[in-house]
Amino acid sequence: MDISSCNNLRVVLLSSPEAGHVFPILALADRLAEQHGVRSTVLLVTTGAPSESNLVNPPRAEGLVEIIRLPPVDISKLVGPDTKVVTQMYMMMREAVPLVRSAIAAMDRRPDAIIVVYFGTESLKVAAEFDMPKYVLFTSTAWFLALSVYCPVLDEEIKGQYIDEPGHLKIPGCKPVKPEDAVDMMLDRDDQQYREYLRMGKEIILCDGILVNSCGALEPKTLQAFVENEAMKSVLLKSPVYPIGPLTRRVEPTGLNSGILMDWLDRQPNQRVLFVSFGSGGVLSAEQTTELAWGLELSRQRFLWVVRPPKKGHVNDSFFPDNIEGTEDDYLPRGFLNRTENIGMLVPTWGQQVEILAHPSIGGFMSHCGWNSTLESIVSGVPMIAWPLYAEQRMNAAFLTEELGVAVRPEVLPTKKVVGREEIEKMVRTLMEHKDGEAMRERARQLKTSATNGLSQGGSSHASMCKILSDIEAKKKNGIN
C-alpha cells in the first residue's frame, strides 16, 4: 500500500510512561508517516516524573505526528510499599482510561483505528465505544508474546509455582521456556503482578491484530507457529500477528558529552571498543559494579562504560530509578580511572546509545538485554554480552545466546549471584578477541542486513504494515468503524 492510498488515514497510538514502550510507539508513528503517509496522534500516559520529558524527540514527519501528553496519573493511594513496578504500570494504564476516552472525544475527527501498547489493553474498550478497529503493539519478542497469550493455559495446567517446575514450560510450536528464564510476572503466582499479566494475556487476543516488534529474520519459528500451529491458533482466536519490526530509535547526536565522547570513539580502532550500558533501569549493586570494573581492567580491552551509581541491593527494577547513592570511590577499585585512562572512558549516568552503537569503533555491547537495546544492537551489527536484570530480559538473553548465536552470557544469572571478575574478563575476551566472538560479529552483521531489508518496500515487515493499513482502510470504507 503506497502513501497516496493511506494519506487520509488517522490513527491513535497509546503508550505507557515506560521508556521501552515510548521509543517503539514513536518509531511506529514516524514509520507510519514516512512510509505510508498516515497521520498519528500519540497519547502518552504520564506520571509527572521529570525524566519522562527526556524520552520524546520531535517527530521527523512534521505535520503528520501529533504528541499529546495526558495529565499525570496518580496511583499513590492504590499502592503499598510492596507493590511491584509492573503492577504499578498496569494500574497507571487502568487509571488513564478516562483520559484516553476524553482525548479521543475531543478530536475534531474520529480516528480510523487505535493501537495500544500491551500494558494498555484495558483501553481497548474505548475503541469499542467509538466503533474503531483496535490493535495491540507488543514491544518485545514474538517468543514473549507467545508465552503471554499461552500463560492462561499454563495457569490451568500447572499447579504450584512455575519456578519449581522440573521441566521446561512448553508453548505450542515455539521454543520451550526454562522456568528460571520466565518473565518476572510469572515468578510468584500469588502476587498481583501475575494476575495483571494473566488479564493482559486474555485481553490482548480480543483485538483486531497484534503488531509485534520483531521480524521473520529474527524469529521465523515462533512467527510460523502463530500461523500454522493449531493449538497456538486456537489461543489467538481471531487476532492475527503482524511482525513489523525492528522499530528502533533513529541516530541523532544529542547530549552535553556528545562531542567529547564521539571524539574519543573516533580515535579508537575499528570494532575494538566494548560498550557497557544497562539501560535506564539497570543499576547494579556496589559489589557487582566493583567486580565489573576489575573484569574490564583485567581483560585489557577498550571500553566505553555508562556508569550509574550503585543502589543498595542487587539490582533496581524500577522503570524510573531514584535514590541511587554512592560516589566513585565507593564502587570503583582504587586507582581504576588512572590505570584504564588509555583504554577506557566512563560516562556518568547516560549515553546516547543509538549513536554509540552505530559508531564503527564499537565491536561489542554488554547489555541488560532490554528488547529495545537488543534491536538497536542488532541493527548496528554488534554482538553482545547478555546481562539480564529483570522483566523479560532473561528470555531475551536465552534467545540471543541459544537461538541467534550473537551473544555470550554468565553461567549463573546476575540476579542470583555476583558475577566475578574472572568470568567477566573471560566473556569480554571471548567477544572482543577470540574467533567465537568474530563468528558472533559476522552473524550480527547478517542479521542487520536481513532485518533492515525487511523494512524496505517489498520486505516482510513493510508488507505486514501494509496489510494492517489495508484492513483499516477497508473497514473505514465499509463503515465498520
MOHUHU-V803211 format. One record per residue. N is the residue number from 1. PSI is psi in whole degrees, -180 to 180 (999 if undefined). OMEGA is omega in radians with two decimals (NA if undefined). D_FIRST is the distance of its C-alpha to the first C-alpha in whole Angstrom. Layout:
N_PSI_OMEGA_D_FIRST ; N_PSI_OMEGA_D_FIRST
This chain:
1_122_-3.08_0 ; 2_176_-3.06_4 ; 3_-40_-3.06_7 ; 4_-29_-3.11_8 ; 5_-8_-3.09_7 ; 6_-6_-2.95_7 ; 7_1_3.03_11 ; 8_1_-3.14_13 ; 9_145_3.07_12 ; 10_128_-3.12_15 ; 11_155_3.04_16 ; 12_133_3.10_19 ; 13_126_-3.09_20 ; 14_127_3.13_24 ; 15_149_2.96_26 ; 16_174_3.11_29 ; 17_-10_-3.02_32 ; 18_133_-3.07_32 ; 19_-37_-3.14_30 ; 20_-15_3.06_29 ; 21_-38_-3.11_26 ; 22_-46_-3.08_26 ; 23_-51_3.14_25 ; 24_-31_3.09_22 ; 25_-45_3.12_21 ; 26_-38_3.09_21 ; 27_-37_3.10_19 ; 28_-42_3.12_16 ; 29_-44_3.11_17 ; 30_-44_-3.11_16 ; 31_-42_3.11_13 ; 32_-39_-3.13_11 ; 33_-50_-3.00_13 ; 34_-40_-3.08_13 ; 35_-23_-3.01_9 ; 36_-5_3.11_7 ; 37_22_-3.10_10 ; 38_135_3.10_11 ; 39_131_-3.10_15 ; 40_143_2.93_17 ; 41_115_-3.12_21 ; 42_120_3.06_22 ; 43_117_-3.13_26 ; 44_117_3.00_28 ; 45_134_-3.06_31 ; 46_161_3.09_34 ; 47_-9_-3.07_38 ; 48_0_3.13_39 ; 49_135_-3.13_40 ; 50_-32_-3.07_40 ; 51_-21_-3.10_38 ; 52_-30_-3.11_35 ; 53_-20_-3.12_34 ; 54_-8_-3.03_34 ; 55_-19_-2.96_31 ; 56_119_3.00_28 ; 57_151_3.11_27 ; 58_137_3.14_26 ; 59_148_3.14_22 ; 60_-37_-3.08_21 ; 61_81_-3.07_18 ; 62_131_3.14_21 ; 63_-19_-3.12_21 ; 64_-13_3.14_18 ; 65_119_3.09_19 ; 66_133_3.14_23 ; 67_123_3.12_25 ; 68_118_3.03_28 ; 69_116_3.13_30 ; 70_156_3.10_32 ; 71_147_-3.11_36 ; 72_142_3.11_37 ; 73_130_-3.13_38 ; 74_114_3.12_42 ; 75_19_-3.04_42 ; 76_-31_-3.12_46 ; 77_-6_-3.09_48 ; 78_-11_-3.03_46 ; 79_158_3.05_46 ; 80_-179_-3.11_49 ; 81_-21_-3.10_50 ; 82_3_-3.13_49 ; 83_122_-3.10_45 ; 84_154_-3.11_43 ; 85_-40_3.13_40 ; 86_-42_3.09_37 ; 87_-43_3.12_39 ; 88_-39_-3.13_39 ; 89_-42_3.07_36 ; 90_-42_3.13_35 ; 91_-44_3.13_38 ; 92_-45_-3.10_36 ; 93_-32_3.08_33 ; 94_-45_-3.13_35 ; 95_-21_-3.11_37 ; 96_-7_-3.09_34 ; 97_-47_3.10_32 ; 98_-33_3.10_34 ; 99_-39_3.10_33 ; 100_-45_-3.14_29 ; 101_-46_-3.12_30 ; 102_-40_-3.14_32 ; 103_-41_3.14_29 ; 104_-40_3.14_26 ; 105_-29_-3.10_29 ; 106_-8_-3.11_30 ; 107_145_-3.10_26 ; 108_-15_3.09_26 ; 109_136_3.13_23 ; 110_130_3.12_22 ; 111_157_-3.14_19 ; 112_-15_3.12_16 ; 113_162_3.03_17 ; 114_139_3.08_19 ; 115_122_-3.10_19 ; 116_148_3.00_22 ; 117_160_-2.97_24 ; 118_-18_3.01_26 ; 119_-16_-3.04_29 ; 120_28_-3.08_28 ; 121_-23_3.13_28 ; 122_-16_3.07_30 ; 123_-5_3.09_28 ; 124_-27_3.13_26 ; 125_-24_3.07_28 ; 126_-37_3.11_28 ; 127_-40_3.12_24 ; 128_-38_3.14_26 ; 129_-35_3.14_28 ; 130_6_3.09_26 ; 131_50_-3.14_24 ; 132_146_2.94_21 ; 133_146_-3.04_18 ; 134_137_-3.11_20 ; 135_157_3.10_19 ; 136_132_3.01_21 ; 137_114_3.08_20 ; 138_111_-2.93_23 ; 139_2_-3.13_23 ; 140_-156_-3.04_26 ; 141_160_3.01_26 ; 142_-31_3.12_24 ; 143_-44_3.09_28 ; 144_-38_3.07_29 ; 145_-45_3.13_27 ; 146_-44_3.11_28 ; 147_-40_-3.07_32 ; 148_-44_-3.11_31 ; 149_-21_-3.14_30 ; 150_-12_-3.09_32 ; 151_-37_3.06_35 ; 152_-31_3.07_36 ; 153_-45_3.09_37 ; 154_-34_-3.14_39 ; 155_-33_3.13_41 ; 156_-32_-3.05_42 ; 157_-33_-3.00_43 ; 158_132_3.07_45 ; 159_149_-3.13_48 ; 160_-172_-3.09_49 ; 161_140_3.13_47 ; 162_-36_-3.08_44 ; 163_-20_-3.14_46 ; 164_-2_-3.13_49 ; 165_133_-3.12_47 ; 166_-27_-3.13_49 ; 167_-170_3.14_46 ; 168_158_3.02_42 ; 169_118_-3.02_40 ; 170_132_3.10_38 ; 171_128_-3.07_34 ; 172_124_3.06_33 ; 173_1_-3.04_31 ; 174_167_3.05_31 ; 175_131_3.08_34 ; 176_160_-3.12_36 ; 177_127_3.02_37 ; 178_135_3.14_41 ; 179_-38_-3.12_42 ; 180_-16_3.11_43 ; 181_-3_-3.11_40 ; 182_158_-3.10_38 ; 183_156_-3.10_37 ; 184_-37_-3.07_39 ; 185_-19_-3.10_39 ; 186_1_-3.05_40 ; 187_-24_3.13_43 ; 188_106_-3.08_45 ; 189_-11_3.14_45 ; 190_-8_-3.09_47 ; 191_152_-3.11_45 ; 192_-32_-3.12_43 ; 193_-28_3.07_40 ; 194_-43_3.13_40 ; 195_-37_3.08_40 ; 196_-40_3.13_37 ; 197_-42_3.09_35 ; 198_-45_3.13_36 ; 199_-45_3.13_35 ; 200_-41_3.14_31 ; 201_-32_3.12_31 ; 202_-34_-3.09_31 ; 203_-29_-3.03_29 ; 204_-27_-3.11_26 ; 205_5_3.13_26 ; 206_7_-3.11_26 ; 207_178_-3.14_22 ; 208_-9_3.11_19 ; 209_152_-3.14_18 ; 210_119_3.06_19 ; 211_125_-3.13_17 ; 212_138_-3.08_19 ; 213_64_3.12_20 ; 214_-175_-3.11_20 ; 215_168_-3.10_19 ; 216_-29_3.13_20 ; 217_-27_-3.10_22 ; 218_-40_-3.01_24 ; 219_59_-3.08_25 ; 220_-39_-3.07_24 ; 221_-48_-3.12_27 ; 222_-44_3.14_26 ; 223_-34_3.07_22 ; 224_-37_3.14_24 ; 225_-36_3.13_26 ; 226_-28_-3.05_24 ; 227_-34_-2.95_22 ; 228_-27_-3.09_25 ; 229_121_-3.04_29 ; 230_-39_3.13_30 ; 231_-42_3.12_32 ; 232_-40_3.12_29 ; 233_-36_3.13_27 ; 234_-29_3.10_30 ; 235_-41_-3.11_30 ; 236_-15_-3.10_26 ; 237_-115_-3.09_26 ; 238_34_3.13_23 ; 239_94_3.13_21 ; 240_151_3.13_19 ; 241_129_-3.12_18 ; 242_108_3.05_15 ; 243_115_-3.07_16 ; 244_5_-3.06_14 ; 245_176_0.04_17 ; 246_133_2.97_19 ; 247_114_-3.11_19 ; 248_161_3.08_22 ; 249_152_3.12_24 ; 250_157_3.11_24 ; 251_119_3.05_27 ; 252_117_-3.09_29 ; 253_130_3.09_33 ; 254_166_2.99_34 ; 255_151_-3.11_38 ; 256_-31_-3.07_41 ; 257_5_-3.01_42 ; 258_-47_-3.08_39 ; 259_-48_3.14_41 ; 260_-46_-3.09_44 ; 261_-49_-3.09_42 ; 262_-33_3.06_40 ; 263_-41_3.11_43 ; 264_-45_3.12_44 ; 265_-37_-3.13_41 ; 266_-25_-3.11_41 ; 267_-3_-3.09_45 ; 268_153_3.12_44 ; 269_157_-3.13_44 ; 270_128_3.06_40 ; 271_32_-3.11_39 ; 272_2_-3.09_42 ; 273_133_3.02_42 ; 274_124_3.09_41 ; 275_126_-3.10_39 ; 276_116_3.12_41 ; 277_138_-3.08_39 ; 278_23_3.04_39 ; 279_180_-3.06_36 ; 280_-26_-3.11_37 ; 281_5_-3.03_39 ; 282_86_3.12_40 ; 283_119_-3.12_44 ; 284_164_3.02_47 ; 285_163_3.12_50 ; 286_-41_-3.14_53 ; 287_-43_-3.14_54 ; 288_-37_3.10_51 ; 289_-40_3.11_50 ; 290_-46_3.14_53 ; 291_-37_3.11_53 ; 292_-42_3.11_49 ; 293_-46_3.11_51 ; 294_-42_-3.14_54 ; 295_-42_3.11_51 ; 296_-42_-3.14_49 ; 297_-45_-3.11_53 ; 298_-29_-3.12_54 ; 299_-24_-3.13_51 ; 300_27_3.09_52 ; 301_151_3.08_48 ; 302_144_-3.12_46 ; 303_151_2.98_45 ; 304_115_-2.96_43 ; 305_118_3.01_43 ; 306_107_-3.00_42 ; 307_126_3.00_45 ; 308_131_3.14_45 ; 309_138_-3.08_49 ; 310_160_3.03_49 ; 311_147_3.14_50 ; 312_144_-3.06_53 ; 313_-172_-3.04_51 ; 314_-54_3.09_49 ; 315_162_3.05_46 ; 316_121_-3.08_44 ; 317_19_-3.14_41 ; 318_146_3.06_41 ; 319_-30_3.12_37 ; 320_81_-3.03_39 ; 321_143_3.09_42 ; 322_-172_-3.12_45 ; 323_38_3.00_49 ; 324_154_-3.00_49 ; 325_164_3.07_52 ; 326_157_3.04_54 ; 327_170_-3.08_55 ; 328_-35_-3.13_54 ; 329_-20_-3.11_58 ; 330_-26_-3.00_57 ; 331_-7_3.05_55 ; 332_138_-3.14_55 ; 333_145_-3.14_58 ; 334_128_3.12_60 ; 335_2_-3.09_60 ; 336_-47_-3.09_56 ; 337_-40_3.14_55 ; 338_-42_-3.09_58 ; 339_-26_-3.06_57 ; 340_12_-3.03_54 ; 341_-23_-3.13_53 ; 342_-12_-3.11_53 ; 343_-13_-3.06_50 ; 344_158_3.05_48 ; 345_132_3.11_47 ; 346_134_3.09_47 ; 347_121_-3.10_44 ; 348_128_2.93_45 ; 349_-48_-2.98_43 ; 350_145_3.04_39 ; 351_151_-3.10_38 ; 352_89_-2.90_34 ; 353_-46_-3.08_33 ; 354_-43_3.14_30 ; 355_-39_-3.14_31 ; 356_-48_-3.11_34 ; 357_-30_-3.13_32 ; 358_-9_-3.09_31 ; 359_138_-3.08_34 ; 360_-19_-3.13_35 ; 361_-15_-3.09_39 ; 362_123_-3.14_37 ; 363_-6_-3.14_38 ; 364_160_-3.07_38 ; 365_115_2.99_37 ; 366_114_-2.91_39 ; 367_155_3.04_37 ; 368_-7_3.07_37 ; 369_24_2.90_34 ; 370_146_-2.99_32 ; 371_-35_3.07_28 ; 372_-47_3.14_27 ; 373_-39_3.12_30 ; 374_-47_3.13_29 ; 375_-38_3.11_26 ; 376_-35_3.09_27 ; 377_-43_-3.11_30 ; 378_-44_-3.11_27 ; 379_-9_3.01_25 ; 380_-2_3.14_28 ; 381_32_-3.06_29 ; 382_124_3.08_32 ; 383_170_-2.93_34 ; 384_159_2.79_36 ; 385_114_-3.04_39 ; 386_124_-3.09_38 ; 387_71_-3.04_40 ; 388_143_-3.09_39 ; 389_-41_-3.06_40 ; 390_-178_3.13_39 ; 391_-130_-3.11_36 ; 392_13_-3.01_34 ; 393_-28_3.08_35 ; 394_-40_3.06_37 ; 395_-42_3.13_35 ; 396_-41_3.14_33 ; 397_-43_3.10_36 ; 398_-41_3.13_36 ; 399_-44_-3.11_33 ; 400_-38_-3.08_33 ; 401_-43_-3.00_36 ; 402_-29_-3.09_36 ; 403_-55_-3.07_33 ; 404_-27_-3.14_31 ; 405_37_-3.14_35 ; 406_18_-3.09_34 ; 407_157_2.92_37 ; 408_159_3.13_40 ; 409_162_3.13_42 ; 410_156_3.14_45 ; 411_-34_3.10_47 ; 412_141_-3.12_48 ; 413_135_3.11_45 ; 414_-21_3.11_46 ; 415_-12_-3.12_46 ; 416_-31_-3.13_49 ; 417_161_3.08_51 ; 418_130_3.10_51 ; 419_124_-3.05_50 ; 420_161_-3.08_53 ; 421_-35_-3.13_53 ; 422_-42_3.13_54 ; 423_-38_3.09_51 ; 424_-45_3.10_49 ; 425_-44_-3.12_50 ; 426_-45_-3.13_49 ; 427_-43_-3.13_46 ; 428_-46_3.13_45 ; 429_-41_3.12_47 ; 430_-46_-3.09_45 ; 431_-39_-2.95_42 ; 432_-24_-3.05_43 ; 433_-10_-3.13_46 ; 434_164_3.14_46 ; 435_-30_3.08_44 ; 436_-39_3.10_42 ; 437_-39_3.12_41 ; 438_-35_3.08_40 ; 439_-40_3.08_38 ; 440_-38_-3.13_36 ; 441_-41_3.11_35 ; 442_-40_3.10_34 ; 443_-40_3.11_32 ; 444_-39_3.11_30 ; 445_-39_3.11_29 ; 446_-43_3.13_28 ; 447_-37_3.09_26 ; 448_-49_-3.11_25 ; 449_-48_-3.09_23 ; 450_-44_-3.08_22 ; 451_-44_-3.12_20 ; 452_-30_3.07_19 ; 453_-32_-3.13_17 ; 454_-17_-3.13_15 ; 455_-18_-3.11_14 ; 456_162_3.12_13 ; 457_128_-3.06_9 ; 458_-14_3.10_10 ; 459_166_-3.03_12 ; 460_-43_-3.13_13 ; 461_-38_3.08_13 ; 462_-41_3.13_9 ; 463_-38_3.11_8 ; 464_-42_3.12_10 ; 465_-39_3.11_9 ; 466_-38_3.13_5 ; 467_-42_3.11_8 ; 468_-48_-3.10_10 ; 469_-35_3.08_8 ; 470_-41_3.12_7 ; 471_-43_3.13_11 ; 472_-43_3.14_12 ; 473_-41_-3.14_10 ; 474_-42_3.13_12 ; 475_-34_3.10_15 ; 476_-45_-3.12_15 ; 477_-33_-3.11_15 ; 478_1_3.10_18 ; 479_18_-3.12_20 ; 480_-34_3.12_20 ; 481_999_NA_20
